[in-house]
Amino acid sequence: MSTAAPPSRAGSAGRPLSRLAVLVVDDFANMRATLREMLLTSGFEDIDLARDGVDALDKLERRRYDIVLCDYNLGDGPDGQQVLDRAREQGWVGPATVFVMVTAENSNEMVMGALESGPDAYLSKPFNRELLVVRLQRALRRRDPLRALDPLWRRGEIAQARAEAERMLAAGEGRAADLQRLRSDLALAEGEPGVAAEAARAVTGETTPPWAQARLGEVAEVEGNLAAAEEAYRAAIAATPYYMPAHDRLAFVLERTGREREALDVLVAAAERSPKSLARQRALGQLALAQGEYDRAARAWRYAMALATQMQIPHPGDMAYQLEALIARGATREARTKLQILESDYRGHPEVAWWVVVTRLRLLLAGVAVDRAGLLGQLDAAMAAGSPPPALREVLPELLEQAGEGERARSLRTSNGGPGET
């Protein structure tokens, strides 16, 4: 029998655990019940349960939680990494929220995904109540001082949030490294790269956090110094190879400086290390298309389609780019068959008609028998309903000109705000 003292029922800063709102996310009902019982017997009282990633995001949108205890694998739909990424992107998880990732596996994909998302703590199954509470209290001690910033962050009051972070730094409240990172984030969002860099430099030393090194690269990009940006990103990767945002930014800088082949190599390595990033797979797919690596492009866009569907944000462009790669490598029969899937699976999406038109134009230009009158009728209907999405405003007129439809190409360019003549 254990003689260890029971965990304290006080949270950080003396707040009773009973006053903290907790969200438990797990796709297994018995695990949700087990975690709820652990929390109840530890002093927590305000506990909500989510059965999957979609349910979790719905609850996070509607309510502020002090703690989110989320399993990594959540069955169909968004996984734990995607829940955290989406919640942060939407501002549903603020500076003071503790997010703990729970996992029963240690695959490389899971480890890299969890590292990339950067939750406050990890728990590997199985674990007991004592370990759970110790991890939660440790994370609460770090996050709780940021509670005053939370409502400002959630309301998008950037200037006020930054002022509060700077006040806390001056007063010695909270953890300086966390406050400097928050200050840097807010300053960059306000368009003050100098302050963002100053905050990043404030935490540099013998062990510089990778975010700070990468932030210096972002600031250099904003200031137009791409050589300095590249140097900063390479330094961040050398010091912390698993810090994936530095890989993504480095690839972007390399592409901007005309080194697309190097950029592609960086993204290939990054996607192999940590594949579950939708933005990374899309960037990889675009670069592979531009470099004529059509098999690689098709794989990247197929992965992007799966991720977007899993995250409940499917987009017809992902499949259309996969079909572009298939057509470019000569697999026109497969592309034509999958075009029907594009039309049916994305029916109802406001952009689907444009992506179908572009794909049919590519098939036509590849020598495939296409109903030209039907294609142009679909294009005219789309043009009457609105403008093409930004991603197609340049390529669609180019394809139309190649197909001998110069008048429609000029009409599109004029409606897009560009010159009517090429």
C-alpha positions as CSV (number, residue, x, y, z in Angstrom):
1,M,0.0,0.0,0.0
2,S,1.3,3.4,-0.9
3,T,2.3,5.8,1.9
4,A,2.7,8.8,-0.4
5,A,0.7,11.9,0.6
6,P,-2.4,12.5,-1.5
7,P,-2.1,15.3,-4.1
8,S,-3.2,18.8,-3.0
9,R,-6.7,19.8,-3.8
10,A,-5.5,23.4,-4.5
11,G,-4.5,24.4,-7.9
12,S,-2.0,27.0,-8.8
13,A,-2.1,30.3,-7.0
14,G,-4.3,28.6,-4.3
15,R,-7.3,28.2,-6.6
16,P,-9.3,25.2,-5.6
17,L,-9.4,22.5,-8.2
18,S,-13.2,22.5,-7.8
19,R,-13.3,25.9,-9.5
20,L,-11.4,24.8,-12.6
21,A,-13.3,23.9,-15.8
22,V,-11.9,20.7,-17.4
23,L,-12.6,19.2,-20.8
24,V,-11.9,15.5,-21.2
25,V,-11.6,14.3,-24.8
26,D,-11.5,10.6,-25.7
27,D,-13.2,8.4,-28.2
28,F,-13.7,5.5,-25.7
29,A,-16.5,5.9,-23.3
30,N,-14.8,3.8,-20.6
31,M,-11.7,5.9,-20.8
32,R,-13.7,9.1,-20.5
33,A,-15.4,7.7,-17.4
34,T,-12.1,6.6,-15.9
35,L,-10.5,10.0,-16.4
36,R,-13.6,11.7,-15.0
37,E,-13.5,9.5,-11.9
38,M,-9.8,10.3,-11.4
39,L,-10.5,14.0,-11.7
40,L,-13.5,13.9,-9.3
41,T,-11.6,12.0,-6.6
42,S,-8.8,14.5,-6.9
43,G,-11.0,17.5,-6.2
44,F,-12.2,18.6,-9.7
45,E,-15.9,19.1,-10.1
46,D,-16.5,21.1,-13.3
47,I,-15.9,18.4,-15.9
48,D,-17.2,18.2,-19.5
49,L,-16.7,15.2,-21.7
50,A,-16.2,15.1,-25.5
51,R,-16.5,11.9,-27.5
52,D,-14.2,12.9,-30.5
53,G,-12.3,15.8,-32.1
54,V,-15.4,17.4,-33.6
55,D,-17.3,17.4,-30.3
56,A,-14.2,18.8,-28.6
57,L,-13.9,21.7,-31.0
58,D,-17.6,22.4,-30.7
59,K,-17.2,22.6,-26.9
60,L,-14.0,24.7,-27.0
61,E,-15.7,27.2,-29.3
62,R,-18.6,27.6,-26.9
63,R,-16.8,27.6,-23.5
64,R,-13.5,28.6,-22.0
65,Y,-11.7,25.7,-20.2
66,D,-8.8,25.9,-17.7
67,I,-7.7,22.4,-18.6
68,V,-8.1,20.2,-21.7
69,L,-7.1,16.6,-21.3
70,C,-7.1,15.2,-24.8
71,D,-6.3,11.8,-26.2
72,Y,-4.1,11.8,-29.3
73,N,-5.9,9.2,-31.3
74,L,-9.6,10.1,-31.5
75,G,-10.9,7.7,-34.2
76,D,-12.5,9.3,-37.3
77,G,-12.2,13.1,-37.6
78,P,-9.6,15.4,-36.0
79,D,-6.9,13.9,-33.8
80,G,-5.5,15.5,-30.7
81,Q,-2.8,17.4,-32.6
82,Q,-5.4,18.8,-35.0
83,V,-7.8,19.7,-32.1
84,L,-5.0,21.7,-30.4
85,D,-3.8,23.4,-33.7
86,R,-7.4,24.3,-34.7
87,A,-8.3,25.6,-31.2
88,R,-5.2,27.8,-31.1
89,E,-5.8,29.1,-34.6
90,Q,-9.3,30.1,-33.6
91,G,-8.3,31.6,-30.2
92,W,-10.3,29.0,-28.3
93,V,-7.2,28.0,-26.3
94,G,-5.7,31.0,-24.7
95,P,-2.4,31.7,-22.9
96,A,-3.7,30.4,-19.6
97,T,-5.2,27.2,-20.8
98,V,-3.4,23.9,-19.9
99,F,-3.6,21.4,-22.7
100,V,-2.4,17.9,-21.9
101,M,-2.0,15.2,-24.6
102,V,-2.7,11.6,-23.7
103,T,-1.4,8.8,-25.8
104,A,-1.1,5.0,-25.7
105,E,1.5,4.8,-28.6
106,N,5.0,6.1,-29.3
107,S,5.2,6.0,-33.1
108,N,7.5,8.5,-34.8
109,E,4.5,10.2,-36.5
110,M,2.7,10.6,-33.1
111,V,5.8,11.8,-31.3
112,M,6.7,14.4,-34.0
113,G,3.1,15.5,-34.3
114,A,2.8,16.0,-30.5
115,L,6.2,17.9,-30.4
116,E,5.1,20.1,-33.3
117,S,1.8,21.0,-31.5
118,G,3.6,21.8,-28.3
119,P,1.0,20.9,-25.6
120,D,1.8,21.7,-22.0
121,A,2.4,18.1,-21.0
122,Y,2.1,14.5,-22.2
123,L,0.7,11.5,-20.4
124,S,1.5,8.0,-21.7
125,K,-1.1,5.3,-20.8
126,P,-1.4,3.7,-18.4
127,F,-1.1,6.3,-15.6
128,N,-2.5,6.7,-12.2
129,R,-4.4,9.5,-10.5
130,E,-1.4,10.8,-8.6
131,L,0.7,11.2,-11.8
132,L,-2.2,12.9,-13.5
133,V,-2.7,15.5,-10.8
134,V,1.0,16.1,-10.4
135,R,1.3,16.9,-14.2
136,L,-1.8,19.1,-14.1
137,Q,-0.6,21.1,-11.1
138,R,2.8,21.6,-12.6
139,A,1.3,22.9,-15.8
140,L,-1.1,25.1,-13.8
141,R,1.7,26.7,-11.9
142,R,3.2,27.8,-15.2
143,R,-0.1,28.9,-17.0
144,D,-2.1,30.3,-14.2
145,P,-0.2,33.7,-13.9
146,L,-1.3,34.4,-17.5
147,R,-5.0,34.4,-16.6
148,A,-5.2,38.2,-16.8
149,L,-4.1,38.0,-20.5
150,D,-6.7,35.3,-21.4
151,P,-9.8,37.5,-22.0
152,L,-7.8,40.1,-23.9
153,W,-6.3,37.4,-26.1
154,R,-9.7,35.9,-26.8
155,R,-11.2,39.2,-27.7
156,G,-8.4,40.0,-30.1
157,E,-7.3,43.0,-28.1
158,I,-3.7,42.7,-29.1
159,A,-2.3,46.0,-27.9
160,Q,-3.9,45.6,-24.4
161,A,-2.7,42.0,-24.1
162,R,0.9,43.1,-25.0
163,A,0.7,46.0,-22.5
164,E,-0.4,43.6,-19.8
165,A,2.4,41.1,-20.7
166,E,4.9,44.0,-20.4
167,R,3.5,45.1,-17.1
168,M,3.8,41.5,-15.8
169,L,7.4,41.3,-17.0
170,A,8.3,44.6,-15.2
171,A,6.6,43.4,-12.0
172,G,8.3,40.0,-12.1
173,E,5.0,38.1,-12.4
174,G,4.8,34.8,-14.2
175,R,7.5,33.0,-16.1
176,A,9.6,35.5,-18.0
177,A,10.3,33.2,-21.0
178,D,6.5,32.6,-21.5
179,L,5.7,36.3,-21.3
180,Q,8.5,37.2,-23.7
181,R,7.2,34.7,-26.2
182,L,3.7,36.1,-25.9
183,R,5.0,39.6,-26.2
184,S,6.9,38.7,-29.3
185,D,3.9,37.0,-30.9
186,L,1.7,40.1,-30.1
187,A,4.3,42.6,-31.4
188,L,4.7,40.7,-34.7
189,A,0.9,40.7,-35.0
190,E,0.8,44.5,-34.4
191,G,3.4,45.0,-37.1
192,E,6.3,45.9,-34.8
193,P,9.0,43.5,-35.8
194,G,11.7,45.3,-33.8
195,V,9.9,44.6,-30.6
196,A,9.2,41.0,-31.6
197,A,13.0,40.6,-32.2
198,E,13.8,42.3,-28.9
199,A,11.5,39.9,-27.0
200,A,13.1,36.9,-28.8
201,R,16.6,38.1,-28.0
202,A,15.7,38.5,-24.3
203,V,15.5,34.7,-24.0
204,T,18.6,33.8,-26.0
205,G,21.6,32.4,-24.2
206,E,23.4,29.1,-23.9
207,T,20.1,27.2,-24.6
208,T,18.1,29.5,-26.9
209,P,14.5,28.2,-27.4
210,P,13.9,27.3,-31.0
211,W,10.9,29.6,-31.3
212,A,13.1,32.6,-30.5
213,Q,15.7,31.7,-33.1
214,A,13.0,31.2,-35.7
215,R,11.3,34.4,-34.7
216,L,14.5,36.3,-35.6
217,G,14.1,34.7,-39.0
218,E,10.5,35.8,-39.3
219,V,11.5,39.4,-38.4
220,A,14.3,39.3,-41.0
221,E,11.8,38.2,-43.6
222,V,9.5,41.1,-42.7
223,E,12.4,43.5,-43.1
224,G,13.3,42.0,-46.4
225,N,16.6,40.5,-45.3
226,L,16.2,37.0,-46.7
227,A,19.8,36.0,-46.2
228,A,19.5,36.7,-42.5
229,A,16.2,34.9,-42.4
230,E,17.8,31.8,-44.0
231,E,20.7,31.9,-41.5
232,A,18.3,32.2,-38.5
233,Y,16.1,29.3,-39.7
234,R,19.2,27.1,-40.4
235,A,20.5,27.9,-36.9
236,A,17.1,26.9,-35.4
237,I,17.1,23.6,-37.2
238,A,20.7,22.8,-36.3
239,A,20.0,23.4,-32.6
240,T,16.6,21.8,-32.6
241,P,16.0,19.5,-35.6
242,Y,12.4,18.6,-34.6
243,Y,11.2,22.3,-34.5
244,M,9.3,22.0,-37.7
245,P,8.1,25.6,-38.3
246,A,11.7,26.5,-39.0
247,H,11.8,23.9,-41.8
248,D,8.7,25.3,-43.3
249,R,9.9,28.9,-43.2
250,L,13.3,28.0,-44.6
251,A,11.6,26.3,-47.5
252,F,9.6,29.5,-48.1
253,V,12.7,31.7,-48.1
254,L,14.6,29.3,-50.4
255,E,11.6,29.4,-52.8
256,R,11.5,33.2,-52.7
257,T,15.2,33.4,-53.6
258,G,14.8,31.2,-56.6
259,R,16.1,28.0,-55.1
260,E,13.0,25.9,-55.6
261,R,14.9,22.6,-55.8
262,E,16.5,23.2,-52.4
263,A,13.1,24.3,-51.0
264,L,11.6,21.1,-52.2
265,D,14.3,19.0,-50.6
266,V,13.7,20.8,-47.3
267,L,10.0,20.1,-47.4
268,V,10.4,16.5,-48.4
269,A,12.6,15.9,-45.4
270,A,10.2,17.8,-43.1
271,A,7.2,15.9,-44.4
272,E,8.9,12.6,-43.8
273,R,9.8,13.6,-40.3
274,S,6.4,15.1,-39.4
275,P,3.7,14.4,-42.1
276,K,0.5,15.5,-40.4
277,S,0.7,19.2,-41.3
278,L,-1.9,20.2,-43.9
279,A,0.0,23.4,-44.8
280,R,3.2,21.5,-45.2
281,Q,1.7,18.8,-47.5
282,R,0.1,21.6,-49.6
283,A,3.4,23.5,-49.9
284,L,5.2,20.2,-50.8
285,G,2.5,19.4,-53.5
286,Q,2.9,22.9,-55.1
287,L,6.7,22.7,-55.2
288,A,6.7,19.2,-56.5
289,L,4.3,20.2,-59.3
290,A,6.5,23.2,-60.2
291,Q,9.6,20.9,-60.3
292,G,8.0,18.3,-62.5
293,E,8.0,15.6,-59.7
294,Y,4.5,14.5,-60.5
295,D,4.4,11.3,-58.5
296,R,5.6,13.1,-55.4
297,A,3.1,15.9,-56.0
298,A,0.2,13.4,-56.4
299,R,1.2,11.7,-53.1
300,A,1.4,15.1,-51.3
301,W,-2.0,16.2,-52.5
302,R,-3.5,12.8,-51.7
303,Y,-2.2,13.2,-48.1
304,A,-3.5,16.8,-48.0
305,M,-6.9,15.6,-49.0
306,A,-6.9,13.0,-46.2
307,L,-5.8,15.6,-43.6
308,A,-8.3,18.2,-44.7
309,T,-11.1,15.6,-44.6
310,Q,-10.0,14.4,-41.2
311,M,-10.0,18.0,-39.9
312,Q,-13.5,18.6,-41.3
313,I,-12.3,21.3,-43.8
314,P,-12.2,19.5,-47.2
315,H,-11.3,21.6,-50.2
316,P,-11.8,20.7,-53.9
317,G,-8.5,22.4,-54.7
318,D,-6.6,19.6,-53.0
319,M,-8.1,17.0,-55.3
320,A,-7.8,19.2,-58.4
321,Y,-4.1,19.6,-57.8
322,Q,-3.7,15.8,-57.4
323,L,-5.5,15.5,-60.8
324,E,-3.2,18.1,-62.3
325,A,-0.2,15.9,-61.3
326,L,-1.9,12.8,-62.7
327,I,-2.6,14.5,-66.0
328,A,1.0,15.9,-66.2
329,R,2.4,12.4,-65.8
330,G,0.1,11.0,-68.5
331,A,-2.4,9.2,-66.2
332,T,-5.3,10.9,-68.0
333,R,-7.7,8.0,-67.7
334,E,-7.3,7.9,-63.9
335,A,-7.7,11.6,-63.7
336,R,-10.9,11.5,-65.8
337,T,-12.3,8.9,-63.5
338,K,-11.4,10.8,-60.4
339,L,-12.9,14.0,-61.8
340,Q,-16.3,12.5,-61.2
341,I,-15.3,12.0,-57.6
342,L,-14.2,15.6,-57.4
343,E,-17.7,16.7,-58.6
344,S,-19.6,14.4,-56.3
345,D,-17.6,14.5,-53.1
346,Y,-17.2,18.3,-53.0
347,R,-20.7,19.1,-54.3
348,G,-22.0,22.1,-52.3
349,H,-18.5,23.7,-51.9
350,P,-18.7,27.3,-53.3
351,E,-15.5,26.8,-55.3
352,V,-16.0,23.3,-56.8
353,A,-17.3,24.5,-60.2
354,W,-14.1,26.5,-60.8
355,W,-11.8,23.6,-59.9
356,V,-13.8,21.2,-62.1
357,V,-13.6,23.7,-65.0
358,V,-9.8,24.0,-64.6
359,T,-9.4,20.2,-64.5
360,R,-11.5,19.7,-67.6
361,L,-9.4,22.3,-69.4
362,R,-6.2,20.4,-68.4
363,L,-7.7,17.2,-69.8
364,L,-8.7,19.0,-73.0
365,L,-5.2,20.4,-73.5
366,A,-3.8,16.9,-72.8
367,G,-5.7,15.6,-75.8
368,V,-8.6,13.9,-73.9
369,A,-12.0,14.0,-75.5
370,V,-14.0,16.5,-73.5
371,D,-17.4,18.0,-74.1
372,R,-16.1,21.5,-75.0
373,A,-19.6,23.1,-75.2
374,G,-20.5,21.7,-71.8
375,L,-17.2,22.8,-70.3
376,L,-17.6,26.4,-71.6
377,G,-21.2,26.4,-70.4
378,Q,-20.1,25.5,-67.0
379,L,-17.4,28.2,-67.1
380,D,-19.9,30.8,-68.2
381,A,-22.3,29.8,-65.4
382,A,-19.5,30.1,-62.9
383,M,-18.4,33.5,-64.3
384,A,-22.0,34.7,-64.0
385,A,-22.2,33.7,-60.4
386,G,-19.0,35.4,-59.3
387,S,-15.2,35.5,-59.6
388,P,-12.8,32.5,-59.5
389,P,-10.9,31.8,-56.2
390,P,-7.6,33.6,-55.8
391,A,-5.6,30.5,-56.5
392,L,-7.1,30.3,-60.0
393,R,-7.1,33.9,-61.1
394,E,-3.9,33.6,-63.1
395,V,-3.9,30.0,-64.2
396,L,-7.4,29.9,-65.5
397,P,-7.0,32.7,-68.2
398,E,-3.7,31.0,-69.2
399,L,-5.4,27.7,-69.7
400,L,-8.2,29.3,-71.7
401,E,-5.8,31.0,-74.0
402,Q,-4.0,27.7,-74.6
403,A,-7.4,26.2,-75.5
404,G,-8.1,29.0,-78.0
405,E,-10.6,30.8,-75.8
406,G,-8.9,34.2,-75.8
407,E,-12.1,36.3,-75.4
408,R,-13.1,34.4,-72.2
409,A,-9.5,34.7,-70.9
410,R,-9.6,38.5,-71.5
411,S,-13.0,38.7,-69.8
412,L,-11.8,36.8,-66.8
413,R,-8.7,39.0,-66.5
414,T,-10.8,42.2,-66.7
415,S,-13.2,40.9,-64.0
416,N,-10.2,40.0,-61.8
417,G,-9.0,43.6,-61.9
418,G,-6.2,42.8,-64.4
419,P,-5.5,44.0,-67.9
420,G,-7.8,42.7,-70.6
421,E,-4.9,42.1,-73.0
422,T,-1.9,39.8,-72.6
